[in-house]
Amino acid sequence: MTTRKPQRPPPYSTDRKALEREVVIDVFRSSGPGGQHVNKTESALRLTHLPSGVVVTSQDSPSQHRNRETAFKRLAERLERLNYVPKKRVATRPTAASRRRRIEAKKLRTVTKRTRARVKHDE
């Protein structure tokens, strides 16, 4: 399963109707425990969202309909994460108290390091 390069940037629609139009559905046989039933029924689904290149699979349930619902939910969640754009950070000045704390910490550090210095012996 290789992910395709996105053809268009976010935001992607997470509406079910829109997703059904933009998705390629592959149905295949599930793997794992289940014996003969698993080997005979094609209940697993792979959804490929063409605009974003996101691929989602679902083979949790023996029912293809339930797997379809699960896969669409997972796809919507993935697209929600892709749609998230973090807010731009606005740089602020450090407060006077934080400046004072930083200087105090530096002073304590210098004292610690000075006490580690080699002791000079008088002869």
N, C-alpha and C positions, 0 to 999 in steps of 0.2 A: 504494500500500500504506500504509494508515493503521493505526497501532497503536491498539488499543482500550484504554480505561481498565481497569485491573485490577479484577476483581470481588472477589477475595479477596487478602489480603496473603500474603507468603512465610511459611513455607517451602512451595515447590511440589515435588511428587513428581517424581523423575527416573527412576523405574522405567518400563521400556518398556511394560509392560501398562497401567499407569495413564495414561501419555502417550497411548496409542492410544485410550483411552476419552475423554480430554479434548480431543482435537485434531480440527480440521476439515481434511480433505485436499482440496486443489484440484489437479487434474492439467491441465497446459496444454502447448502447444507451446513448445519451447525456442527461444531466439533465438541469433543469432550464426552462426559458420561451420558448414558441414555440408551446405549445398545442399538438394537435394530431400528427402533423408532427414529432415533436421531439420524441414522444412516439413510433412512428412506424419505424423510420429509424435508422440504426446503423452507425452513422457518426462520433462518437467520437473514438479517438485512444489512446492507451497506448503503449509506446515503452519501453521495458526493455532491457538495454544494459548489456548483461551477463558478459563480462570481468570486468566491473566496478561496476555493481549493480545499476546503475543510472536508475531511472524510470521517464519518461516524459509523460504527457498527453496533448492532444489538443482536445477541443470541441468548438472552437471559431466559426467555420463556419458550415453552413448546408451541405457543401460538404466534403465528406470523403477525396477526393484527396487534397483539400486545407489544411485540417487538417493534412494530412500525411506530406505535405511539411513543415507546421509550426512545427510539432513535431520533424522532422529531424533537422530543424534549431535550435530548442531549445536544442536538444540533443548535437549537435555539439558545441553550446555555453557552455553548462555545462561541456563537456569534455575538451574544451579549458581551462576553469577555473581549472579543475583538473590537467591538464598538466603543469600549471604554477608552476615553481620552483623558489622561490625568490633567488636572488644572495646572496652569503654568505658575511656578513659584515666584512670588513677589519678594525680592530681596529686602530684608529689613535690617536696621542697625541694631547691634547688640545693646542691651540695656546697661545702664551704669553699674547696676549690682552684678550682672554677669561678668562685666569687665573686671570689677574688683575681685570677684571670686577667682577668675582666671589668673590674675596677677598674684593673689595669695597662694594659689596652688603652685605656681612657678617658683615662688620664694621658698616654699616648703621643699620642693624638689631640689633646689640648689643646696639647701642646708643638708639634705640627705646625701647628695653626691659629694659635698665637701668633707663630710665625716668619713667617707670611704677613701679619701686621699691617703697616700703613703705618708707615714709619720717620719719626720726628719729627726735623726739622732745626733746629739751634740757630742763631739769627741774631744 
